[in-house]
Amino acid sequence: MQTPDAPRPDSTPAPGSDLGRRLGYVLKQAQSALRSRMDGALRPLGLTVPQYACLELLEPGPLSSAELARGVFVTAQSMNAVVKSLQERGLVARDDVAASGRRRPAELTAAGRALLAEADGSVRRIEAQMVEAIAGTDVDRLVDELAAIATHLPSAADD
């Protein structure tokens, strides 16, 4: 028998709780499920989710570590470690010395583009499975609405 304070093994709210109908809670559940699936899909490729996100952000062109950190939702220090690990594997390149100031933009190498293409295929298959769960829903509208929520909420620094 499970005690009231014991964690629920399936991470569902306790019976009678309205937590399962709370937007923030359900968003976190969806994010956690997505992260778990992405971890599993990317692991055989030798990538973490932040590394994949970094490669994805670099696909259009070079970015600084600060720009990457904002896009991947990690600290600048963490992003520096991510970029360094990708650089050591030959997946991204950046100058050893900044041309001016401290900014040393990173960019994808040919090997990075090839690995990104493989990883992106896996991630897109996971995203397709997510969409299957909401068949009949206007996915573009859902994405727009979630983006509006994200931009409407002030950052913690604004509080």
Salt bridges, closest charged atoms under 4 A:
ASP39 OD1 - ARG35 NE 3.33
GLU59 OE2 - ARG113 NH1 3.71
GLU67 OE1 - ARG103 NH2 3.03
ASP120 OD2 - ARG124 NE 2.70
GLU145 OE2 - ARG141 NE 2.82
